[in-house]
Amino acid sequence: MIYLDNAATSWPKPESVYRAMDEFLRTSGGNPGRGGHSMAVAASRMVEDVRLAMARFINAPDKDRVIFTFNCTDSLNLGLKGLLRPGDHVITSSLEHNSVVRPLRKLEQQGVRVAWLSPHPEHGFVAPEDIEKAITSQTRLIVITHASNVNGVIQPIEAYGRLARRHNLLFMVDAAQTAGRYVLDIEKQNIDLLACSGHKGLLGPPGVGVLYIGERVDLDTLREGGTGSHSELEEQPVELPNKFECGTANTVGIVGLGAGLEFICREGTDKILAHEQELAARLLEGLARIKGVTVYGAKQPADQAPIVSLTIGSSGPGEVGTILDQAFDIKVRTGLHCAPAAHKTMGTFPRGTVRLSPGYFNTSAEIDVTLQAIEKIARMGDLEKHPAGIQTKKA
Ligand SMILES: Cc1ncc(COP(=O)(O)O)c(C=O)c1O
């Protein structure tokens, strides 16, 4: 089996992640902040250790501004809906995932105005000059994905961050596809709100995400409830992180994320990115030699996260994905990847693409086997005309 769907969620996880979660549930699985007994205290300590590790990882000055959420979507919803009010103007791109697009569409219905900027046709990312031109007196926030989950194009967040600071705007980054492999530095990149998935490049389990809330940001809550602190109050506590972490946390997920972070720090993000980019470059080089394959991505592989989107002739991406899965045991994602706006921008709407996203545990040999499979599929021509052309395992 070859797993090439790490942009959806990373798999496998490092052994240390499985072990840490198993051990936590067996030995320290109390409810953090809810009681003074040793298991609750041990759970609190472990959660706070991971919060500190995450803060260090993104060079955040204050660990209490690292909020644990349930995924990147949760982080983005909290950041956007907790901040924006009717009359506010927001600048974003037409490459965004639905977890940015849908909250913004909802906010538009409530009177928030949004500028949706297209990437520059030359280099594939939104030009900082275009962002500057879109700023109005009502602009409050620039929110942008660091890397597109459809074609992998990296956007220049340092330039956007400098621009936001110069114009006294807030800057939010969706780092779902980059956290764990690219440098994220709250201070140097002038990031006010950083949203991450815990289960993709950070190598934790599903059900955990992170939102960093900078000091210039005053967010309202989207949820209120028990925090284990100030139990005498009927109002939500105001101090961070408790203000935004109510209800029992996904402690075992947070501990798994901590083990993922430890693994990444031990290996080094440079080494992780270099390996993944080598695999993506091998894939791109091989695909360029296969007749009938169209690849959608950056001009240079180095400007692209390890995410490769393609189509094969007029064959439907779904059919290609089914054959890859059932005849070759290769797991990829097909369709619109929850980002219809990006596909409209790239010209691949409504069918979408076949997306291959190598991770740190993939090998060159797996990429070569995948290329051979794609070549066989491409040789078949239009799959709709030959639905039974390659025998699937189930057939
Ligand atoms: C760019 C981008 N943003 C946000 C998300 C949402 O992440 P999550 O699944 O952790 O909510 C994804 C998920 O694929 C993504 O690719």
The ligand as a Gaussian input file, in Angstrom:
#p B3LYP/6-31G(d) Opt

LIG

0 1
 C       -5.391000      25.019000       3.398000
 C       -6.265000      24.340000       4.387000
 N       -6.886000      25.061000       5.332000
 C       -7.668000      24.499000       6.260000
 C       -7.893000      23.151000       6.282000
 C       -8.786000      22.539000       7.325000
 O       -8.047000      21.745000       8.176000
 P       -8.743000      20.750000       9.211000
 O       -9.095000      19.546000       8.441000
 O       -7.685000      20.491000      10.234000
 O       -9.920000      21.447000       9.758000
 C       -7.288000      22.336000       5.310000
 C       -7.539000      20.893000       5.270000
 O       -7.263000      20.202000       4.339000
 C       -6.441000      22.951000       4.356000
 O       -5.830000      22.234000       3.422000

